[in-house]
Amino acid sequence: MNDIRKLATTGLVGGALTAGSGLFVAAVVQPASEVSDQMWSYPWSSDALVPVSVLFAAFHLLVYLGMLAFARSVSHRAARVGAALALVGTFVFFLAEFATVPFADQRLDETGPQVVGAAFGLGVTLTAAGLIIAGISVLRSGGWSGWRRYAPLGAGLWSLVMIGVSFTGALAAGVTIYGISLCVLYWAVYTQSTGAPTDRTARLRARIDR
């Protein structure tokens, strides 16, 4: 449980940084940007995109560790399968940030950005599908208490919304909400592991009661 709490704390930091970065881009970078929105680097300059992508990759790594905490906090098979999909999706995000760097000065309609954009799309799709599967399993299991039981499904549903948002100018705002949803999920994992019964404990109690 101590390891789960440490990983969840790391994920909380990653979620908060993700939310903060989205808010910063939406409120500061985009309004001041002189870069065409047809460029892959938008709203950053091509030179700025390189360190920004590396920084965002670090955020994804922190989020990945938080997702690992979630995967370790569930015991139902469906929840574990869903969490595994979300882990893969988050790792795809991590790799896609580095794949962005060679195409920093290219237009959106060029081959490189199209391929990397598809990788981001794959990442968000896997994350959404995984969290929705896991979230439904958590709801059905009854092992998580109170508001916590809705956190995985809520994060999954917003990730699903992000698929559409990614094609609009509201992407940065969407990332902010995505980061917040991750914070809620990882706080649920952290607080669940400090005293509330786990899925496995709930099942054992149910068997004893019978």
N, C-alpha and C positions, 0 to 999 in steps of 0.2 A: 504494500500500500504506500509505503514511503517513496518508492521509486515512481509510482503512478503520480503522486502529488508533485514530485520534482518535475516530471515531464509535463504535467498539466500546467505548472507555473511557467515553464519555458514556453509552452503554447500560448498562455495568456499574454506573455510579452510579445510573441510573434503576432497574435491577433491584434493587440493594441497598436503595434507599429504599423501593421497593415492598414488598420482603420485610420491612423494618423496620416499615413502617406497619401491615402485616397483623399482625405479632407484637404491636405496641403495642395495636392495637385488641382483639385476642383476649385479651391478658393484663391489660390495664389498663382500657380504655374500657368494654368490654362488661360485665365484672363489677361496675363501679361505676355503670353507667347506670341511670337511673330512667325512661328513655323507653320507651314501649310498643314492642314489636317489630312492632306493626301500623302504626307510623308510618314514612313514607318516610325520615325523617332518622335512624332508629335505626342505631347506638346513640348518635348525637350529638343534641344539642338542635337545634331548627330554626335558631337563631342561629349555632351553631357549624358547621353543615353548609356554610354559604356559604364561609367561608375554607378549610375542609377540602376542599371540592370543587375550589376553585381550586388548592390545593396538589397534590391528586391529579392534576389536569390537567397540572400541570408535570411530575410523575413520568411520566405517559404520554408527554409530549413527549420526555423523555430516552430512554424506552424506544423510541419511534419512531425516533430517530436511531440507536440501536443496531441496530434492525431494518433500517435503511437500510444499515448496515455489512454485515449478513448478506446482504442482497440484492446488494451489490456484490462479495461474496466468492465467489459461485457463478456458474457460466457455463452449466450445462445449462438448456435451455428449461424443463423441468418445475420445476426448482429456482427459477428466476426467477419463474415464474408463481406458485408457492407463496409465495415471499417477497413478491411484490406483494400477494397476498391478505392476508398477515399485516400488511403495512404499512397496508392499508385498514382492517383490523380494529382495529389499534392507534389509528389516527386517529379511528375511530368512538368508541373509549373516551374519547379527548381531548375530542371534541365533547359526548359524553353527560355528562361531568362538569359542563360549563357548563349543559347543559340541565336538570340536577338542581336548580339554584339556585331557579328560580321556584316549585318545588313543595316547598320545604323543610318547610312546616308542614302538608302534606297526608298523608292515609292511603294505605297501599299500594294499596287497592282503587279509588282515584280515577283518573280518566282520565289525567291528567298523569303521575303516577308509573308507570302501566301502560305508557305510550308510551316513557318514558325507560328503564324496565326492559327493554322489548323491544329498545331500541337497544343497551344493554349486552349483551343476549343475542346480537344480531347481531354485535357486536364480538368476543365470545369465540368464536363459531362460525366467523367468517372467519379469526381468528387460528389456531384449532385446525386447520381444514382446510388453511390455507396452510402451516403449519409441518409438518404430516404429509406433505403432497405434497412439499414441499422436502426433508424429512428422508428420505423414501424415495429420492428422486433422489440425495441426497448419499451414501446407503449404496450404491446401485447403481453410482455413478460411480467410486468408489474414489479420488477425488481428495483426500479428507480423511483424515488419518492417525490411528491410535490411537483413544483415547476420543472425540476430537472428532467423529468421523463419526456418533456416536449422539446428540450434543447437540441438533440440530434436531428429530429425531423425538421425543426425550424431552420437550422443551418442548411440542411439539405434542400429544402424548398427555396431558400434564398439563392443557393448556388444554382438551382434550376432557372430561376429568374435571371441570373447573371448571363446565361447563354444568350438571351435576347438583348439584355442591356449592353453587352459587349459590342453590339453593332450600332450603338448610338453614342451621342456626345455625353451621355450620363455615366459612362463607364467608371470614371473616378469616384463619383458619388456612390455607385453600386459597390465599388471596392470598399468604401468606407463602411457600408452596411454589412458587407461580407465579413470584414474584420471584426465588427461588433458581434455578429452572430457566432463567430469563432470564440470570442471572449466568453460569451454566454455558455457555449458548449464546454469549454475547458474549465470554467468556474463550476459548472455542474459536475464535471468529472472530479475536480478537486474536492468539492464539498461532499460529494457522494462517497468518496473514498475515506473521508475523515470520521464517518460514523454511521451513515445510512447503510442498510443492507445491500449487498450486491445481488446481481441476478442469481448467482449460484446459491447464496444464502437464502434468498426468497424461495427458491425451489425446494431446498432442504426443509425449510420450515413448513412448506405446504405439505410435503410428504409426511412429516411428523404429525401435523394436525389431522391427517387422514387416519 
